[in-house]
């Protein structure tokens, strides 16, 4: 799979956002300093970092900016999953999943090391089975590409462009809940796998608006597992991907579950619904280093040196 990013100038709107981001200091005195953190609102979090600790920023970023958010990884099923990813990225030497990854080389910039770690993490369990998106935020920064030996799984999207966290649409959610109540009164839909009635609480629907067929959670999970076994994959409790039994369109299991959890507010590949996390709960821990060389070169820097 090519690691080339899909570019978009339009701001992506993500409901129930859970992401882990990488900051770089643009302060000439702090060249090479990076910061890894978790957020439910990337735009607000960046403002907090740049305004300082008194406004909710982390103490390790206070008076060391301005900071630029280079990339954010989002699409985690919940806050806990994202926070575990953040911790491992910050502390690779203490993470049992990354203990065998080579330590930072003396000639390696901190950004290069962080990016190398990210490539390794996206290829390892449990993260290699999540429907994640790696998003390069700044259009004026040359994004790095994953080398062939660290190319993420093909279901992980690599995109460029701004992103904003938005609250779930309450009207659409209410409409989805009303639809479930009506279906429960009239009798459940028919499972596309076992051809038996499936109550709303136990049903999972196709992502395609043209199909919207329903299945029992367990029935569809077993269908997906069987398809993966036929392709030579190891059998797991939770499948990774499969096809709809009616329209045969492909889908990631994580996306299907996310659609069900958001109860009608789902937009493909946008995050998951969880309890709201206050600004104070956003992580302030990180793995940071100072180096004599800069982390990235902006297009304006390149023009000045040409």
N, C-alpha and C positions, 0 to 999 in steps of 0.2 A: 504494500500500500504506500502511496506517496504521502509524504508528510506536508505537502504544500497546503497552505491555509486557504479556506474559502473566504473571500473578502466581501464586506458589506459596509456601506457608509451609513446606513440606517441603524438607529439604536434599537437593539433587541430588548424587548420587554419580557421579563421572566417573572412568573408568579411563584410565590413562596420560595424565594431564592436562598440557597445554601452554597456558599463558595469559599474557596481557599485561594488567596491572592499572593502575588509577589510584587513587592515595591522595590524601587531603586531611587536612591537619593540623587538629586540633580545639583546638590550643593557642591561647588568645586572643592571645598575643604573635606567633604565626605565621600569622595570618589570611591566607588566600589562597594559602598555599604548597601546591604539589602535587608529586607524585612518580609517575613512570611506570616500571614495571619488569616483568620476566619471572619466572615461577615455574612449578614443577611441583606445588606444594602451597600454595594460597592461604592456608589457615588458618595453617600453620606460618610462612609468609613474613610475614604480618601480625604474628604474635607476635614474630618476630625484629626487625622494624622498631621495634616498641614497646619492646622490651627493650634495644635499643641495639647499637652496633657490636660490643661484646664478645661478644654472643650471636648474631652472624651478620647483624645488620642493616646497612644501608648507612650510611656515614659521613655522608651528606647528610641522613639522617633522624634520626640520633642526637641526643638531647636537644632535639628539636623537635616531639615528639608531645604527647599521644597522636595516633595516626594512625587514620583510618578508610578502609577499602577501599570506595570508592564503586561501582566497576564492574570487571568483568574480561571480556575478549574471549577466548573459547576455541573449540576445534575445529580448531586448526591441525594439518596432517598430520604435523608433526615439530617438534623443538625449533628447528632452523635457521630454518624458516619463521616461527615465533613471534618469534625473536630479530631477524629482519629487520624484522618489523612493529614491534617495540618500538623499534628504532633509528630508523626513519623517523618514528615518532610523537614521539620525543624530539628529533629534529633535522630538522624539516621544511624548513628553509632549505638544508640540505645534501643532502637527498634529491632525486634527479632526478625522482622521481614526484610530488613535492609542491612543486616549485620555483615553480609558478605560483599557488599558494594564497596569498591575501592574508595579510600579516604581522599579528601581534597588534596590535589597535587599543588606543590609550591608555585608552579607556573600557571595554575588555573585560577581565573578570576572567580569571584564569588558567584556572579550570575551564571557563569558556565557550569560551576559545580551544582548550583541549585537546579539548573535545567537538565543536567545529566541525571541527577537524582529523580527528577520528575519523570523522565523517560523510563527509568527503571521501575518506578512505582506503578506507572500505568500498565506495565506488562506483568505485574505480579498480583496474586490474589490477596484480598478479595476485590481490589480495585479494578482488575482487568475484566470483571464481570458486571461492572456498573455502566449505565448509559451516560458517560461523562462527556463534557465538552471542554476543550482547552481553547480559551479565547484570548487572543492578543488584543489588548485594549487600544493602544496608541497607534494611530496611523503614521505618525512621523518617526516611529522607531522601527528599525529593521528587525523583524522577528527572526528568531533562530529556527532551524529545521531539525527535526529529529533524525539522527543518523540511522542508516539501515538496520544496525544491530539493536537500536532502541526505538524502532517504529512502534507506536501504540497499536493496540488491536484495531481492526478495521471498523468496528462499531463506534470507536471514540472519534468524535468530531474535532477537527482543528479549524478554527475560524478566526477572522479578524473583525474588529469593529466594536463600538461602544455597547454597553449593556446597562440596563436599569432594572432594579427590583420593583415590582408592583404588587399590590395586595390582590388576592383572589377576587374576581368579580362576584359580588354577593348575589346579584340578580340572576346570573347564570347558575350559580350554585343552588339557589333556592328553586330555580326552575328544574334543575336536575333532581333535587330531592322530591319535588312534587311529582315528577314523572315516575320516580321509584315508588312512591306511595300509591299512585294510580295503578301501576303494574301489579303491585302487591294485592290491591283490591280485586283486580280483574283476573289475577292468576299470573304466575311468572312466565317468562319467555321459555322457549324450548332450547335446551343445550344443543349446540351444533355438533358435539362430539358423541354424547350418549343418547341423544334424542329423548331426553326426559325433561320435565319441567324444572326450571332453575329459578329460585326466589331471588329478588333483587340483592339481598344481603350476601348471596353466595355467587353472584354472577360477575363475569368480567367480559368486557365488550371489545370488539375489533376497533382499531384506531381509525380505520377508514370511514369517513362520513357516508360513503356510498354503500357500505356494508352494515356496520354496527351490529353484526351478529353477536349473540351472547353464548357463553359457555360457563359451566361450573369451573371455579378456580382450579380444583384438583384435576378435573378432566383435561383442561387445556394445558396445565403444567405437565401432566403425564404425556400428552401428545408432543409437546416441545422436547421433553427428555428423550422420547423415542426417536424423534427426528435427529437429535444431536448424536445419539448412539449410532444411528445408521450412517452418520457422517464420520464416525470414528472417535467422537469426543467421549471423555470420561463421564460416567453417570454421576450427577450431583443432585442434592436435594432440591435446589432451585435451578431451573434452566436459565440459559442465557438468551436464546432467541428461538424463533420458530415461525410457522406460517399459519394464517387463519384457516380453519377447516372449511370455510365457505368461499371466500374470495381469493385465498392463497397468497394474500399480501404478507410480506415479512414484517416482523415486529420484535422488538426487544422486550423481554419479560418485565424489566424495570419500568419501561414506558407504559405497559399495560396496567401494572399495579399503580403507578402514579396517576393514571387517568381515573382509576377507581377511587383512590384516596381523595382526589380533588373534587369528586362528585359534581362533574359538569363544568368545572372551571379549567379543565386540562387543555394545554397547548403542547404539542409534541416537543420533547427534549427541553423542558423548562425548569425542572426542579421538583420538589415534593412538599406536600402540606405537612406542617408540624406545628407545635406550639410556638407562639411568637417569642422571639428572643430579644430581650431588651438591649439597649446600647451598651450597658455595663457588662453584659454577658459575652460580648464579642471579645475574642481572644486577644490578649496583649503579649503573649509569649512568642518568641521567635528565635531563629538562628541567624545571627548577623555577624558580619565581619567587615573590617576595613581593609582596603588595599590601595596601593599607590596608583593603580591603573583604573580607568573608567570601566563601567559595566557594559554600556552599549554606546553606539555612535548614532546620533540622530542624523537625519538627512541634511540638516543645516550644518552640522559639524563636518560632514563629508564634503559639503560644498566649500566650507572655509579652508579645508586642508587640500583641496584639489587645485 
